[in-house]
């Protein structure tokens, strides 16, 4: 059995195995355990002055036990023998008295992962605070040097590294490690009541892959200046173009709507759409846990099941739900290896790296044929009805006139229904992998704009 880079010491899996053994001897029919060891460093500064510098280390473990079809979960950050003994006793006692859940339980031995890939998702180098301070300083200074930028909301730099270990009484035991480096800066342009803000941001597994502080700062400054002197527009029904920074949110709405628990409860607007065309034929959306240095990559899921690359949407057609073991049992289907969990709660499904495949036309092409429309760069609020698909969000961006970006606009609400939005969506060709959930520029015709 292999694992990803920087696995924890064998003692960590030994600890979990011992905990599971104790639970079995105390009367549990089955058990699993998960452990997280994390370290992080974060700082912020504004106008060249430090505001916060924090380093933290944490370690948590959770034990889940089953007595028949009853389950209980307990967690602790104390790994002393006395606490672990109390943890087992408390978990088994709780499991004996809670209501039965006919769908709970760990995987069968033949379902578990037995080998997995190394996706290179942990940078072994830990940055110094001086290095991160210099990054934040450079990003902020570059942003402030852009003509028209008048103030700063500050720059933030962060680093984290986590080790995850999972073991279960079905024989599964595995570990992997992940890391992340992030840098952001937010600045203001203009003066008085005419100020506008924007930001630059990047996050990567490896520091070497992070965009330069100067690029991030320049992006923040130029975007803030570009938003100066916004206008209001009248209410209308027009094509809307989503900048990649906000179009990825459409993927979040999709993955939430195809989550197994929502389907099992009947609380999703896509509950009856399996196998149907819900996007144009040109649209394919991929969930890929094997992206090298991917922000959401993982070698196995939180229940020890294998993970696979799959098309959630293939040629416009919905192909799968996102399921953990419990929701798959509710639906009478095979689990998809999407379980995710913390130490104090049961698993639930979550996507890995999700990408909307790029289209064939450039952003200039899909904007160029719009007589009047809205180019969205910012969304606010979350008035989304997951049952009906009704969609309404505050927005800001730029007005499109005669195929060109004409002027900034603000104080707008954009509304529609996600079923119609998905069917009328066209992705552009400018896909860039930046967030772990990524989409290119997207055009959606027939949206309602509420303005003045």
C-alpha positions, -999 to +999 in steps of 0.1 A: +000+000+000+013+034-009+004+069+003+010+105-007+040+125+003+049+132+039+028+106+056+027+107+094+048+083+115+036+047+117+027+055+153-003+075+141-019+046+123-009+024+153-028+048+176-059+047+155-057+009+152-054+006+190-083+029+195-105+008+171-094-024+189-104-010+223-138+000+209-143-036+196-134-051+229-157-027+247-187-040+226-187-021+193-195-041+163-175-019+140-155+014+143-135+039+124-112+067+134-098+098+118-069+120+129-058+155+118-025+171+127-021+206+114+003+236+115-003+270+101+013+304+098-007+335+089+000+373+089-016+405+077-004+440+073-018+473+062+000+503+048+033+486+056+025+480+092+021+445+107-014+439+121-013+401+129+013+373+130+001+340+142+014+304+142-007+276+154-005+238+157-034+215+164-041+178+166-076+163+168-089+127+165-124+114+162-138+079+169-170+066+154-184+034+168-214+012+157-235-010+179-259-027+154-274+001+134-266+027+160-237+050+158-219+076+180-190+099+174-167+114+199-136+136+194-107+149+214-074+168+212-060+150+242-042+118+233-033+107+268-041+071+277-067+081+302-085+103+278-084+077+250-099+051+274-126+076+284-132+083+247-139+047+239-161+041+269-182+072+262-186+064+225-198+028+230-221+039+258-237+066+235-240+042+206-261+018+228-288+043+235-291+065+203-319+058+177-311+033+150-300+045+116-307+018+089-282+034+065-252+039+087-221+017+088-185+014+074-176+000+041-174-037+034-138-050+032-141-056-006-151-019-011-121-003+005-091+012-013-060-010-013-035+013-032-035+049-043-016+075-062+008+102-050-005+135-062+024+156-048+000+176-026+024+186+002+052+211-001+079+199+024+092+234+028+079+256+056+082+293+049+097+317+074+077+346+087+102+370+071+095+355+037+058+359+041+060+394+054+081+403+024+054+388+001+026+407+017+047+439+017+055+436-020+019+428-030+005+458-011+032+482-023+026+471-059-011+476-056-007+510-040+016+521-069-011+517-094-024+552-105-057+559-089-054+536-059-057+557-028-059+533+002-054+497+013-075+473+032-043+452+038-024+422+025-026+386+039-002+357+036-008+322+049+007+288+050-007+255+063+002+219+063-020+190+075-016+153+079-047+131+077-049+095+089-079+072+086-084+037+099-114+013+102-122-021+116-128-033+080-090-033+075-085+001+059-056+023+071-042+052+051-025+085+055-016+115+034-005+151+038-016+184+021-002+219+022-014+253+009+002+287+004-020+318-001-015+355-008-041+382-011-043+420-011-073+443-012-071+480-021-094+511-026-094+534-055-110+569-057-119+592-028-149+600-006-182+584-015-167+574-049-144+548-036-143+513-051-125+482-038-111+451-054-086+424-046-060+400-060-056+365-047-038+332-054-035+299-036-014+269-044+000+237-029+036+246-036+051+280-030+069+278-063+036+277-082+022+308-065+019+338-087+044+366-078+034+391-052+038+419-078+013+402-102-012+398-074-008+434-062-010+447-098-042+428-104-058+442-072-049+478-081-059+477-117-093+460-110-101+486-083-093+515-105-113+500-134-145+500-112-144+538-105-174+559-114-200+531-117-234+538-132-268+523-125-288+506-152-325+502-157-342+468-150-341+447-181-336+411-195-303+407-212-274+383-217-250+380-187-214+371-189-197+357-158-160+365-152-141+333-143-137+346-108-174+343-103-184+317-128-169+290-107-198+296-082-221+280-108-202+248-102-208+251-065-245+253-072-244+222-093-224+201-069-247+211-041-277+201-062-264+166-070-252+158-034-266+124-024-283+136+009-302+163-010-313+138-036-324+113-009-344+140+009-359+152-023-347+187-016-328+194-049-341+210-080-322+183-100-337+153-080-355+139-111-328+148-137-304+118-136-295+109-172-311+140-186-296+169-205-294+198-182-266+218-200-260+224-237-243+195-254-210+214-256-207+214-218-186+188-198-179+191-161-152+169-146-146+159-110-109+148-107-093+138-074-060+130-092-049+165-103-012+168-095-007+195-068-044+200-069-060+220-041-088+194-037-069+162-047-071+132-024-059+096-027-090+080-010-122+093+005-130+098+042-145+063+044-115+046+029-131+041-005-112+045-038-117+078-057-121+080-095-121+107-121-155+111-135-176+134-157-204+148-136-218+163-168-210+147-201-220+164-233-246+183-213-261+152-196-261+146-158-243+113-151-240+108-114-248+120-078-221+127-053-225+100-027-209+088+005-218+053+019-249+065+038-266+084+009-257+056-015-275+031+007-305+054+009-306+057-029-298+020-035-268+030-055-230+024-055-210+049-035-189+073-056-160+078-032-169+114-023-171+111+015-155+139+035-155+144+073-141+161+103-134+146+137-167+154+154-193+145+127-203+118+103-191+117+067-209+136+040-202+139+003-180+167-011-164+171-046-127+171-053-112+192-081-142+203-103-136+218-137-159+230-165-142+221-198-134+252-219-155+261-249-143+269-284-150+306-285-129+333-268-144+357-242-141+384-269-162+363-293-191+357-268-191+393-257-187+407-292-221+398-304-240+412-273-258+445-281-266+452-244-256+430-215-239+427-181-203+414-174-202+403-138-170+405-117-185+404-082-215+386-066-229+393-032-255+375-011-267+340-015-304+340-022-304+305-038-334+282-034-320+246-036-354+231-039-367+252-068-334+265-083-345+301-080-314+323-082-311+360-071-278+377-061-264+412-058-239+419-085-213+444-097-193+446-129-194+463-163-221+471-189-217+457-224-227+479-253-224+469-289-200+441-282-176+460-259-171+466-222-185+501-219-185+513-182-187+500-146-220+493-130-231+487-094-262+482-072-276+455-095-295+423-087-292+394-112-320+368-112-331+336-129-336+299-123-306+276-123-323+250-145-328+277-172-293+292-165-276+258-170-295+251-202-286+285-216-249+286-206-219+288-230-184+284-217-156+304-233-121+291-241-102+308-212-102+281-185-074+286-159-069+263-129-067+285-098-092+276-071-098+238-072-133+246-085-127+263-119-147+274-149-140+297-178-159+328-187-195+319-191-223+336-210-259+330-200-287+345-221-321+357-208-312+368-172-332+394-154-314+425-142-330+445-115-315+480-114-330+515-109 
